[in-house]
């Protein structure tokens, strides 16, 4: 049984005048040819050494790739011998079939990965990729023609500067950059991009550390919202009442609020499973005038014929696709955010009021009231105590002074 391996320049001229470089495997005088990623003009090929000449661009890298292909083939031959497989071209072919390198540019591959995430049910990640692609195309409209090699350190620095000019901060920039890095890593593994052009050795994402921004409202600011006069802002009622319901019900997330139905709630409590963590929570509805007003309002205000308490979803969630459901919630959340911003400005509240502040406010006021972090974690439905700690606002210097004075 005889076998030989060789990288050769085939004698078949292609339309552009180049010739394909193939791996030739010969077993028992029977040969088979396998494509490599390269076609080349004969003047750049050393037939005797079976490698590119030094005049060929990136010849060292190209020769390393060819040697790697030959090495992989050699391992297959050894495996056939060691495991006593049938020693034939057919047996070799079943174990070794190098795939032709796919030629696809940066944005096209990004879109492909986005669709793969969507098909696998990872809707949030797919939408995050979609948003990143949109941001990239706003920055560079010609990006659809760019190869991976053009997504270099200089490009990333310029993209970061563009994002900052549009008001984006470290946290948001970090999300975009991590998505780009993930796509680049995937392309390298798929042999679509070269590791030599990888830009994240120089561009360090970990530098994008968000400064701690105050997200929780003080008791005084919260009271301003509770006392808000709706006489000149009838449209804002639904947004503020939904926000206050979130606060009083342990910082219930907006996506979970959207799916809460009337038949989920009895006179004093309700249960739900968090969309994000799948943790089941049992919530006691606080017995106060605000919650009574809120529930009474939404029993009367019914713009959609649904079983949901809050006017967020226009139809049953099962009648939306996963992407449509997420986009519907996001659209209403953005609209409610604008209404809350108007109300907070009228109240003179300096902290930006979003639905996340309801969650952070619940956590921080609970901590200042003396509840343990473990209890707050359970109330928020977090899986990790570190996530809960990130929600908690630092105590003010005055609060610390008072607390330490009363230690003894």
C-alpha positions as CSV (number, residue, x, y, z in Angstrom):
1,X,0.0,0.0,0.0
2,X,1.6,3.2,-1.1
3,X,0.4,6.8,-0.6
4,X,1.8,10.3,-1.3
5,X,0.8,13.9,-0.7
6,X,1.8,16.9,-2.6
7,X,0.7,20.5,-3.1
8,X,0.7,21.2,-6.8
9,X,-0.1,23.9,-9.4
10,X,-2.7,22.3,-11.7
11,X,-2.4,22.8,-15.4
12,X,-6.0,24.1,-15.8
13,X,-5.9,27.8,-16.7
14,X,-8.7,29.9,-15.2
15,X,-10.5,32.8,-16.9
16,X,-8.3,35.4,-15.1
17,X,-5.0,33.7,-16.3
18,X,-4.3,32.1,-12.9
19,X,-4.0,28.4,-12.1
20,X,-5.5,26.6,-9.1
21,X,-3.3,25.2,-6.3
22,X,-4.5,21.8,-5.2
23,X,-3.7,19.1,-2.7
24,X,-3.0,15.9,-4.6
25,X,-3.4,12.6,-2.7
26,X,-2.3,9.4,-4.3
27,X,-3.1,6.0,-2.8
28,X,-2.3,2.7,-4.7
29,X,-1.7,4.7,-7.9
30,X,-5.1,6.4,-7.7
31,X,-5.2,10.1,-7.3
32,X,-7.7,12.7,-6.1
33,X,-7.4,16.5,-6.1
34,X,-8.6,18.9,-3.4
35,X,-9.0,22.6,-3.7
36,X,-7.1,25.1,-1.5
37,X,-8.0,28.7,-1.0
38,X,-5.5,29.8,-3.7
39,X,-5.2,30.5,-7.4
40,X,-2.0,32.0,-8.7
41,X,0.0,33.0,-11.7
42,X,2.8,30.5,-12.5
43,X,5.5,33.1,-12.0
44,X,4.7,33.2,-8.2
45,X,4.9,29.4,-7.7
46,X,7.9,27.2,-6.9
47,X,7.0,23.9,-8.4
48,X,10.0,22.1,-7.0
49,X,9.4,23.2,-3.4
50,X,5.6,23.1,-3.7
51,X,5.3,26.6,-2.2
52,X,4.8,30.3,-3.1
53,X,7.8,32.3,-4.1
54,X,8.7,35.3,-2.0
55,X,7.3,37.7,-4.6
56,X,3.8,36.5,-3.9
57,X,1.9,38.8,-1.5
58,X,1.8,37.4,2.1
59,X,3.7,34.4,0.9
60,X,4.7,33.3,4.4
61,X,1.2,33.2,5.6
62,X,0.0,31.5,2.4
63,X,2.7,28.8,2.7
64,X,1.8,28.2,6.3
65,X,-1.8,27.6,5.3
66,X,-0.8,25.1,2.6
67,X,1.5,23.3,5.0
68,X,-1.4,23.1,7.5
69,X,-3.6,21.5,4.8
70,X,-0.9,19.0,3.9
71,X,-0.3,18.3,7.6
72,X,-4.1,17.6,8.2
73,X,-4.1,15.2,5.2
74,X,-1.0,13.4,6.6
75,X,-2.8,12.9,9.9
76,X,-5.7,11.3,8.1
77,X,-3.4,8.8,6.4
78,X,-1.8,7.9,9.7
79,X,-5.3,7.4,11.2
80,X,-6.2,5.0,8.4
81,X,-3.1,2.9,9.2
82,X,-3.4,3.1,13.0
83,X,-7.1,2.3,13.2
84,X,-6.8,-0.3,10.4
85,X,-9.4,1.4,8.2
86,X,-9.7,0.5,4.6
87,X,-6.7,2.1,2.9
88,X,-8.1,3.7,-0.2
89,X,-8.9,7.0,-1.8
90,X,-12.6,6.6,-0.9
91,X,-11.7,6.0,2.8
92,X,-9.4,9.0,2.9
93,X,-12.1,11.2,1.2
94,X,-14.7,10.2,3.8
95,X,-12.4,11.6,6.5
96,X,-10.8,14.6,4.8
97,X,-12.6,17.1,2.6
98,X,-11.2,20.6,3.0
99,X,-13.9,23.1,2.4
100,X,-13.4,25.9,-0.1
101,X,-12.9,29.2,1.7
102,X,-16.1,31.2,1.5
103,X,-15.7,34.6,0.0
104,X,-18.0,36.9,2.0
105,X,-17.5,40.5,3.1
106,X,-17.9,41.9,6.6
107,X,-21.5,43.1,6.6
108,X,-22.8,40.1,4.7
109,X,-21.2,37.8,7.3
110,X,-22.6,40.0,10.1
111,X,-26.1,39.6,8.6
112,X,-25.6,35.9,8.3
113,X,-24.7,35.6,12.0
114,X,-27.7,37.7,12.9
115,X,-30.1,35.4,11.0
116,X,-28.4,32.3,12.6
117,X,-29.1,33.8,16.1
118,X,-32.7,34.5,15.2
119,X,-33.2,31.0,13.8
120,X,-31.7,29.5,17.1
121,X,-34.2,31.5,19.2
122,X,-31.7,34.0,20.5
123,X,-33.9,37.0,19.6
124,X,-32.3,39.5,21.9
125,X,-28.8,38.8,20.6
126,X,-30.1,38.9,17.0
127,X,-31.7,42.3,17.6
128,X,-28.5,43.5,19.2
129,X,-26.6,42.5,16.0
130,X,-29.3,44.2,13.9
131,X,-28.8,47.5,15.9
132,X,-25.0,47.2,15.5
133,X,-25.2,46.7,11.8
134,X,-27.5,49.8,11.6
135,X,-25.0,51.9,13.6
136,X,-22.1,50.7,11.4
137,X,-24.0,51.6,8.2
138,X,-24.9,55.0,9.5
139,X,-21.2,55.5,10.2
140,X,-20.0,54.2,6.8
141,X,-22.6,53.8,4.1
142,X,-20.1,52.1,1.8
143,X,-19.4,49.4,4.5
144,X,-21.3,46.7,2.5
145,X,-18.3,46.4,0.2
146,X,-15.7,46.2,3.0
147,X,-13.7,43.0,3.5
148,X,-12.7,42.0,7.0
149,X,-9.2,43.3,6.5
150,X,-10.6,46.9,6.4
151,X,-12.2,46.5,9.8
152,X,-8.9,47.4,11.5
153,X,-7.8,49.4,14.6
154,X,-8.2,52.7,12.7
155,X,-11.7,51.9,11.7
156,X,-12.8,50.9,15.2
157,X,-11.3,54.1,16.7
158,X,-13.2,56.2,14.1
159,X,-16.4,54.3,14.7
160,X,-16.1,54.9,18.5
161,X,-15.6,58.7,17.8
162,X,-18.7,58.7,15.6
163,X,-20.8,57.0,18.3
164,X,-19.6,59.5,20.9
165,X,-20.5,62.4,18.6
166,X,-24.1,60.9,18.6
167,X,-24.3,60.8,22.4
168,X,-23.4,57.2,22.9
169,X,-21.5,56.4,26.1
170,X,-19.0,53.6,27.1
171,X,-21.7,51.1,27.9
172,X,-23.4,51.3,24.5
173,X,-20.2,51.5,22.6
174,X,-19.0,48.4,24.4
175,X,-22.1,46.4,23.3
176,X,-21.4,47.4,19.6
177,X,-17.7,46.5,19.9
178,X,-18.3,43.2,21.6
179,X,-20.7,42.3,18.8
180,X,-18.1,43.2,16.1
181,X,-15.5,41.2,18.0
182,X,-17.7,38.1,18.2
183,X,-18.5,38.3,14.5
184,X,-14.7,38.7,13.7
185,X,-13.8,35.7,15.9
186,X,-16.5,33.6,14.2
187,X,-15.2,34.6,10.7
188,X,-11.7,33.6,11.7
189,X,-12.9,30.2,12.8
190,X,-14.8,29.8,9.6
191,X,-11.6,30.8,7.6
192,X,-13.4,33.8,6.2
193,X,-11.1,36.3,7.9
194,X,-7.4,36.0,8.7
195,X,-6.2,36.1,12.3
196,X,-3.3,38.3,11.2
197,X,-5.8,41.2,10.5
198,X,-7.6,40.8,13.9
199,X,-8.0,44.3,15.2
200,X,-8.9,43.6,18.9
201,X,-5.3,42.9,19.9
202,X,-4.8,46.7,19.7
203,X,-8.4,47.9,20.3
204,X,-9.1,46.9,23.9
205,X,-12.8,46.8,24.7
206,X,-12.2,46.5,28.5
207,X,-11.2,50.2,28.5
208,X,-14.9,51.0,27.9
209,X,-15.9,51.0,31.6
210,X,-19.1,52.8,32.3
211,X,-18.8,55.3,35.0
212,X,-21.3,54.8,37.8
213,X,-24.4,56.7,36.9
214,X,-27.1,57.5,39.5
215,X,-30.1,55.4,38.4
216,X,-32.2,55.3,41.6
217,X,-34.6,58.1,42.6
218,X,-34.5,59.6,46.1
219,X,-37.6,59.3,48.3
220,X,-38.2,63.0,47.6
221,X,-38.1,62.6,43.8
222,X,-40.4,59.5,44.0
223,X,-42.9,61.6,46.0
224,X,-42.8,64.2,43.3
225,X,-44.0,61.6,40.8
226,X,-46.6,60.3,43.2
227,X,-48.0,63.9,43.6
228,X,-47.8,64.8,39.9
229,X,-50.8,66.7,38.6
230,X,-52.1,65.1,35.3
231,X,-54.5,68.0,34.5
232,X,-52.2,69.3,31.7
233,X,-50.8,65.9,30.6
234,X,-53.5,63.3,30.2
235,X,-51.3,61.2,27.8
236,X,-48.6,60.8,30.5
237,X,-50.9,59.0,33.0
238,X,-50.5,55.6,31.5
239,X,-46.7,55.8,31.4
240,X,-46.4,57.1,35.0
241,X,-49.0,54.6,36.4
242,X,-47.1,51.7,34.7
243,X,-43.9,53.0,36.1
244,X,-45.3,53.3,39.6
245,X,-46.8,49.8,39.4
246,X,-43.3,48.5,38.5
247,X,-41.8,50.2,41.5
248,X,-44.4,49.0,44.0
249,X,-44.2,45.5,42.6
250,X,-40.6,45.0,43.3
251,X,-39.2,46.7,40.2
252,X,-41.1,44.5,37.8
253,X,-39.4,44.6,34.4
254,X,-41.2,46.3,31.5
255,X,-41.2,43.2,29.3
256,X,-42.9,41.3,32.1
257,X,-45.4,44.1,32.8
258,X,-46.5,43.9,29.2
259,X,-47.5,40.2,29.6
260,X,-49.3,40.5,32.9
261,X,-53.0,39.6,32.6
262,X,-56.0,40.5,34.8
263,X,-56.6,36.8,35.5
264,X,-53.0,36.6,36.9
265,X,-54.0,39.0,39.6
266,X,-56.3,38.4,42.6
267,X,-57.2,41.1,45.2
268,X,-53.8,41.1,46.9
269,X,-51.1,39.3,44.9
270,X,-50.0,37.7,41.7
271,X,-47.3,35.4,40.3
272,X,-45.3,35.6,37.1
273,X,-42.1,34.1,35.6
274,X,-39.4,36.5,34.5
275,X,-38.8,36.4,30.8
276,X,-35.1,37.1,31.3
277,X,-34.2,34.6,34.1
278,X,-37.2,32.3,34.1
279,X,-37.4,32.8,37.9
280,X,-40.9,32.5,39.3
281,X,-41.9,35.4,41.5
282,X,-44.8,35.7,43.9
283,X,-45.7,39.4,44.5
284,X,-47.9,40.9,47.2
285,X,-49.7,44.0,45.9
286,X,-49.1,46.8,48.4
287,X,-52.3,48.0,50.0
288,X,-52.2,51.8,49.4
289,X,-54.2,54.4,47.6
290,X,-51.7,54.7,44.7
291,X,-52.0,51.0,43.7
292,X,-55.8,51.2,44.0
293,X,-55.9,54.3,41.7
294,X,-53.5,52.6,39.2
295,X,-55.5,49.3,38.9
296,X,-58.8,51.2,38.7
297,X,-57.4,53.4,35.9
298,X,-56.4,50.5,33.8
299,X,-59.7,48.8,34.3
300,X,-61.3,51.8,32.6
301,X,-58.6,52.7,30.1
302,X,-58.9,49.8,27.5
303,X,-57.6,51.0,24.1
304,X,-57.1,47.3,23.0
305,X,-59.4,44.4,23.4
306,X,-56.9,42.1,25.2
307,X,-56.6,40.4,28.6
308,X,-53.5,42.3,29.5
309,X,-53.6,44.9,32.3
310,X,-51.4,47.4,30.6
311,X,-52.0,48.8,27.1
312,X,-48.7,47.6,25.6
313,X,-49.6,44.6,23.4
314,X,-52.4,45.1,20.9
315,X,-53.0,41.4,20.6
316,X,-52.2,38.2,22.4
317,X,-48.4,37.7,22.5
318,X,-48.8,34.3,20.8
319,X,-50.0,36.1,17.7
320,X,-46.6,38.0,17.4
321,X,-43.4,36.4,16.1
322,X,-40.6,36.6,18.7
323,X,-39.0,39.5,16.8
324,X,-42.4,41.4,16.5
325,X,-43.0,40.9,20.2
326,X,-39.7,42.3,21.2
327,X,-40.0,45.2,18.7
328,X,-43.5,46.0,19.9
329,X,-42.4,46.2,23.6
330,X,-39.4,48.2,22.7
331,X,-41.4,50.7,20.7
332,X,-43.9,51.3,23.5
333,X,-41.1,51.4,26.1
334,X,-39.4,54.2,24.1
335,X,-42.7,56.1,23.8
336,X,-43.4,55.8,27.5
337,X,-39.8,56.9,28.2
338,X,-40.4,60.1,26.4
339,X,-43.6,60.7,28.4
340,X,-41.7,60.0,31.7
341,X,-39.0,62.4,30.6
342,X,-41.5,65.2,30.2
343,X,-43.1,64.5,33.6
344,X,-39.7,64.4,35.3
345,X,-38.7,67.7,33.8
346,X,-41.9,69.3,35.0
347,X,-41.3,67.9,38.5
348,X,-37.7,69.2,38.5
349,X,-36.2,65.8,38.9
350,X,-32.5,65.8,37.8
351,X,-32.1,62.0,37.5
352,X,-33.2,60.6,34.2
353,X,-36.4,58.7,34.8
354,X,-36.6,55.4,32.8
355,X,-38.3,52.1,33.7
356,X,-34.9,50.9,34.9
357,X,-34.9,53.6,37.6
358,X,-38.1,52.0,39.0
359,X,-36.2,48.8,39.5
360,X,-33.1,50.5,40.8
361,X,-35.2,52.7,43.1
362,X,-36.9,49.7,44.6
363,X,-33.6,48.0,45.2
364,X,-31.8,51.1,46.7
365,X,-34.7,52.2,49.0
366,X,-35.1,48.6,50.2
367,X,-31.4,48.5,51.1
368,X,-31.6,51.8,52.9
369,X,-34.6,50.5,54.8
370,X,-32.5,47.7,56.2
371,X,-33.3,44.8,53.9
372,X,-30.4,42.4,53.2
373,X,-28.9,42.2,49.7
374,X,-30.0,38.5,49.6
375,X,-33.6,39.5,50.2
376,X,-33.4,42.2,47.5
377,X,-31.9,39.6,45.1
378,X,-34.8,37.3,45.7
379,X,-37.3,40.2,45.3
380,X,-35.8,41.3,42.0
381,X,-35.6,37.7,40.7
382,X,-31.9,37.9,40.0
383,X,-29.8,34.7,39.6
384,X,-26.6,36.3,40.8
385,X,-25.9,38.4,43.8
386,X,-23.4,40.4,41.7
387,X,-26.2,41.6,39.5
388,X,-28.2,42.8,42.5
389,X,-25.2,44.7,43.9
390,X,-24.9,46.5,40.5
391,X,-28.4,47.8,41.1
392,X,-27.8,49.2,44.5
393,X,-27.0,52.9,44.8
394,X,-24.1,54.1,46.9
395,X,-25.0,55.7,50.2
396,X,-24.4,59.5,50.5
397,X,-21.7,60.9,52.8
398,X,-24.4,62.3,55.1
399,X,-26.1,58.9,55.4
400,X,-22.8,57.2,56.1
401,X,-22.0,59.7,58.8
402,X,-25.3,59.3,60.6
403,X,-25.1,55.5,60.4
404,X,-21.5,55.3,61.8
405,X,-22.3,57.8,64.6
406,X,-25.0,55.5,65.9
407,X,-22.9,52.3,65.8
408,X,-22.2,52.6,69.6
